[in-house]
Amino acid sequence: MSVIGEESVFTSLLQKGPLAVGERVDISRPFSRDTRDWVKKLCREQVSRTKYRALRSQIFEFLDINSFSQIGKLLDQEEEQSGRSRRACALLGNMFGLHGTQREVEARVYEYARTADAVVNSLRATILSPYASFVATTNEIEVANDPVTLLLIMFNNRYHKKARFEARRKLTLMNLAGSIDQRERETQIEEKFSAFLHFLNDYVWSRELKIGEHDIAYLLSDHAPEDFCCTAVHVLNPEAAKEVSTAAGQKLTLLKRRRIRAGNQLIPVHVSIRKKPPEAKVLKLLRKNQKNPAVAVDDELGLMAVLDSVADIKIFQQHLTRSAARADSLMVLEDISDTLSGSAAYRTSATGSSPATAMMKFFARLGGMRVEFIIHTNRSWLDYKYKKEVSHDEYEVRRIFDSGVVELLFPRDIFDLNHQTIRNDMIRRYRRRIEE
C-alpha cells in the first residue's frame, strides 16, 4: 500500500490531494472564487470531507478558537500565542501520557520536534546526500519546535509555500514521534534492550573475551562480474590481510568477531545489535502507511550475526536456546524463514526487498522480549553488502523511493525533484562505490 495512494493515512501531506499546500493562503476571504473551487473539489469524496472535518476540529481545539477567521488576529499577538502554546503542550502531554511539570512536558514535546528534524536530516545525509541543497529545511522551520508556532506558520501568507509545507510536515512527523515515544514507554523498550545486552554478555558470549572485546578478521572475497555475487571467500587474520593486494572483482572486508563456546568448540561470531532510533521508526511508519507503531514496528530489538558456515549457524541457534534456559527462560522461535541453501526464494512483503536475498530470519521470544534475529554465513553476508539488486544500500534506496516516502516528504512541485531519476542515480552511485 503506497503512502501516496488513495488509501494513504497521511492525507494532509499529499500535494495531489484536496489539502495540498497552495501558492498562497488567505483565510480572510472564505467566500472567494478559489475557496469555492476548493470546497467543490473537497466535496467530491465523502472520505475527504470526513478527514477535513476531523482535522479542522483538531486545529480549532489546539488553538482554542472557533473559526479560521480568528487565526488572523492570533498571528499578530505573541503573548496570546505563548498562552496557547502552554495549553497545547499540556493537551499533547495528556494525549501521549506524559507526566511531570509543565517544563518537563514541553521539553519532551520539543524532543519530538528534534526527532522530526532528524527524519529529514537522516535522508538528506544518506540516500539524498547529492541533493542535500534541494531538500534542506528552511531555517525558520528547523528552529521552530513549538507546535502552535508551526501550526500558525501554515496559515501565514508571509511564509513561502515550501516553508508552510515544511511546517505541516514537521507537525505530522512530531505526532508520529510522540506515538513512538508513548509505545516505547508502554513496552519498556529501554529496559528490555539493557536486559538483552546483559543476557548476551552473561550467558551467550564466551568469557574468554572481555565485554566489548573483539577478534579482528578479514574476509577476502571473489565476486562474479555480472552481478557481483560472492563466488569464494577466505577468512584472514590481520597479519595476512596486510599482505593482500585486491584485484578487480575482489573485496577485503573487516569483521569484528565475538566468540561462543559450545561444548569443546570455540566459534567466532560477527554480531551487530540494534535498537532502532526514533527517526528510523518514524520512517518505517511512513513506509508502512501506518500511524500506529504497535502495528508497524515489530522489530524494535534486533541482532544480526555472521558465522563461517551453515553448520556453525545450527550450533549458534542451539547455543541460544540453551543460554536462554540457563537464564531461566524458555526461548521460542517464531516466523522462521531460511533461504541460505538457495532452494527457496526469500518471501517478504517489504517494498524494495529482493527475493534473491539469502539469510535465516526469525523472532526469538525470551525473558519477556521479542527479538529479531538475522543470521548470515560469510558468503550470504557479503552478498547482503555487495551483490547487485540485493545489497542493503540498494534496498534502502528502493524501499524509501518505491514506497512513496520521498515523494510524500519532498513533493516534486515544491522541491523540484524528479524522484525516479534520483532513485536510479543513487543506485548507480552505490553500485559504482561497491564495485570500484
N, C-alpha and C positions, 0 to 999 in steps of 0.2 A: 504494500500500500504506500504510494508515493506521498510524501509530506506536502507536495504542491498540487495534489489531485483534488477531485471533488470531495473526497472523504477526509480531507485534512482537518485536524483538530486545531490548527494554527491559522484560522481564517483571517485574523486581524493582521497577519504579516503578508498575506498573499497580495502581490501587486496586480494580479489579474482578477482579483475578486472585488466584491462591492465595497470593501473597506480599504481599498488601496489609498495610499498617500498621494494627494494631488499636488499640482504645481503651487497652489496657494490654498489657504484655508481662511474662510470668512464666516465666523459664527454669528456675526451681527446681522446677516441677511438670510433668515431662514426660508424666505419665500422667493429667492432669486431663481432665475431660469436654471442655473447649474444645479442648485439644490433640488429643484423639482425633477430634473432629469435623473439625478442620483437616486431619489426616492423611487421613481419608476423602475429603475434598474434593480434596486434592492428588493422591491416587492414581487419580483418575478418568481422567487423561490421562497417557500414557507420557512425552510431551514435558515436561510439568510436573515429573514425578518426576526426569527426567534433568537438567533445568536446576537443580532444587533440590539434587540431589546434587553437581553441579559447583560451585554457589555455596557449599554447606556446606564442601566441601573447600578452597575458596579462603579462606573465613573462618578455618577451623582452622589452615591453613598460615600465614596472615597474622598471626594472633595467637599462633602457636606453642602451640596447645592440641590436645587430643584429643577433647573433648566440650563441649557447651554448658554443662554444669554447672560448668566451670572459669571461665566468664566472670564469674560472681557474685563470686568471690574477687578476680579481676583488677580489678573495678570499684573496690575499696577499697585497692588497692596502687599508689600513684602512682609509686614508684621502679621497680616492676616494669613499669608501663606505659611508662616512659621507655626502658627497655631494649628492650621490644617495638617501640617506635616507631623506634628506631635501626635495628633489624633489618628492620622493614617498609620503611623508606625505602631501605635497601640493596637489598632484593628488587625494589622498584619501579624503582630506578635501573638494575639489570641488565635488567629486563624492557623498559624503554624505551631501553636503550642509552646511558644517561648515564655520563659519565666525569668524574672529578675527586675531590676529597676528600669526606669524609662531609658536611661542612658545605655544600659546593657542591651535592651531590646533594639534600640536604634543602631547600636554597633553591629548587632547580628544582621539586621536588615541591610546595612551598608556593606556587610561582608557578602551578601547575596549580589549586590551591585558589582563588587570586585570579581566575583565568580562569572558574572555576565560578561564583564570585560575580558576575563581570561579565556572564555569560549572563543571570542572573536580573535584575540591575540594569538591563541594556540594555532588556529587555522592560518593566520597571517604569517606565523613563524615557520610553518611546515609546508603543507601542500599548496599554499598560496604565496609562498615566500617571494617568487619572482614578480608577483603582482601586489606586493605589500603596499605600495603607494596608492593603488586603486581602492583597496579595502580598508585603509586606515580610518579609524573612527574620528569624527570631528572633535576637536579639543574640548569644546563646551559640553559635549555629551559624555566624554570619557571621565571628566572630573565631576560630573553630576551623579551623586549617589542617592539623593533624596527622591523617593518615588513621586511625591507631589510635584517637585520641580520638573521631573521628567514628563509627567503627565501633562503639565501645563505647557511645556515646550511643544507638545503635539498639536496644541491649538493656537500657537503663537505664530502669526504670519511673518514676524520678523526673522524667523529661522528658515533656512533653506529647506527644500524638500528632503534632501539627504539627511540633514540633522533631525528633522521631525520623524523620519522613518527610523533612524538610529535610536531615538528616544523610545519609540514604540517597541523596537526590537529589544532594547535593554530591559524594559519593563517585563516583557514576555520571558526573557531568559532569567530575570530575577525571580519570577514566580516559579519557574522550574527549579531553580537553585534552592528556593525555600522548601519546595516539596521534597527534594532530595535530602536536605538537612533534617527535615522532620522524620523522614523514613530512617535515616541513619541513627537518629536518637531513639526511635522506637525499637529498632533492631539491635541497638548497641554495637554497631559495626566496629567502632574503635576498640572496644574491649575484646571483641571476637578476633580482630586482627592481631592484637597483642597476644591473646591466648593461643592463636595458631602458630605464631613465631616461637612461643615457649614450647609448644608441643614438638615442633620440628627440632629445636635445639636440645630438648630433654630426652626425646625418645627416637627420633629418626636419624639424625646425623651422627656419625662416628665421633666419639670423644677424643680421638687421636688428633683432631684439629680443633683449635680454639674457635670460639664463636666469632664469626666474621672472617676466619682464615680460609684461604682457598689454595688449591693446587693449580698452577698455571700450565695449560696445554695449548697446542695449536693444531688446527685441522688443515692439512694440505689436501686440497680437493681438485679434481679434474672435472670440467664441465663441457657438455655437448654444445657444439656451435649453433645448432638450430634453435634450441630453447633454453640453453644454459642450465639444464638439469645436471645434478651431480652424478657422474659415472664411476668415480672412485674416490675414496677418502682414506687418509692415513693420519694417525694421531702422532704428533711430535712433541718432544719436550722442548723447553725454551732454548737449550743449547743447540739442538738440531735445527730448530726453526731459524736461528741466526745464520745458518749456512745455506738456507734455501733462497733461490732466486726464481720467482714465479715467472712462467712463460704465459703466452696467450692462452686463455681458456683455463687458467689455474687461479685459485684463490687461497690465501693463507689467513685463517680466521682464528682469533683468540678465543679461548674458553677458560673461564674461571670455575673450577670444579670443587665441590664438596665430596665427602665420602659417606657411604653407608657400609656397615659391617653386617652381612647376612651369613651366619654360621662362620665358616673359615674364609669366606670370600670378602674381599675389600673392593667395592665397586664405586668408581667415580661417577659423579652426577653434576652436570651443569644445571643450575637452577636459578630461576628468577621468580620472585614472589611479588605480587602486586596487590595494591588496594587502589581501585580506580579513584582518581581525584574528582572533585565535583564537576569541573568543566567537561571531563570525559563522559560523566554520567548524563550531563545536560545534552551533549551531542548524541548520545545513544537514545535518549528520549525523542529527540528530533528525528533521528533516522528511523525509529520505530513508529513515528507518528503517534506518540503517547504522551500524556501528561502525568500518568501515574507510575512512579518509579517501582512500586511493588509489582507491577505487571511487566515492565520493560527491562528493568535492570536485575537480572538473576545471577550475575557473575561478579558480585562486589568483591569477593575474595578469590584469588586465583594463583595458581602455581604452574609454571612451565618447567619441565625437566627434560634434559637431553642426556641420553645414555649411549654407550657404544653399540649395542645390539638389541634385537628383539628379546633375546634370552635374558639380558640384563634388565629389560623393562619388566618382564614377568617376575623376576626376583624382587625388583623395586616395589611392584604392586603388592606382592605378598608381604614384603617388609613393612609397608604402610599399614596393612591390616593388623599385623602382629604388634606394631608400635602403638596403634590405637587401643588394642586390648591391654597392653601394659599401662596405658594411661586410663584404664578403667572405662573404656568406651567401645561399643561396637562401631565398626565402620561399614557402612552400606554404600555400594556404588550404584549410581543412578544415571540414566540417559547415556549409556555407554555406546561409543562409536569407535571403530578401529579400521582404518584404511591403510595401515602401514604395509600390509602384504601386497597391496595393489590389486587385490581381487575384487574390490568393491569401490565404487565412487563415493567421494565424500558428500554426504547428504546434509544440506543446510538450506534454510530459508533466508539467510542473511544476504542482503543486497551486496553484490560485488564479489562474493566468495566463489572460488573456483572448485569444481568437482574433482579436479586433479590433485587437490591438497591431500597429502598423506600425513596422518597423525593418529594417535589414540587420544580420545577425549572422553571424560566422564566427570560427574559431580560426586564428591565424596561427602557423605553426611556423617559427622562425628563430633562428639563433645559439644553439641548444641550449635554446630556450624554446618554450613553447606558450602563446600569449596570446589571451585572448578579446577580440574587438572588437565593440562595438555602435555602429552608425552611424545617425545621425538627420539628417533635414532639420530646419529650424527648426520647420516645422509639425508633423511627427511627434513632435518632442521636446516641444513644448507639449502635444500630446495625451498623451504619456507622463507629463507633470506634472499635467494638469488634467482630461482627459476622463473622464466618468463610466464606471465599470467597467473603465477602462484605466489610470488614474493609478497611479503607483508606490506612493503611500501606501495606496490601497485594496488593491493587490496584496499589500503587506506584511501587512495585516490578514488578508486572505483566506487566504494561504498558511500563516500561523502558526496560525490557528484551524482551518482546514479539514483540515490535515494531522494534527491531533490533538495538536500540541506543547503548546498551552496547557493542555489537559486533562491531559496527561501530567505537566507540571511543576507545575500548580496544580489538583489534583483537587478536584472540587466538594465532596465530603464533608468535606474538610479546610479549604479556603479559602472556602467558602460563596459560590461564584461561579456565575452562570448564563452559561456560555460563549457560547451562541448570542445571548443578549440583549446581552452585551458586544460581541460581533463586530459586530452590526448597529448598535449605538450608536456604536462607533468609526468605522465607515464613514460614518455620518451626520455625525459631528463633522468628519471630514476633508472631506466634501463641503461642509459649511457654511463651513469655513475657506477652501476654494478659491474658492467662488462668491461669498462675501460680501466 
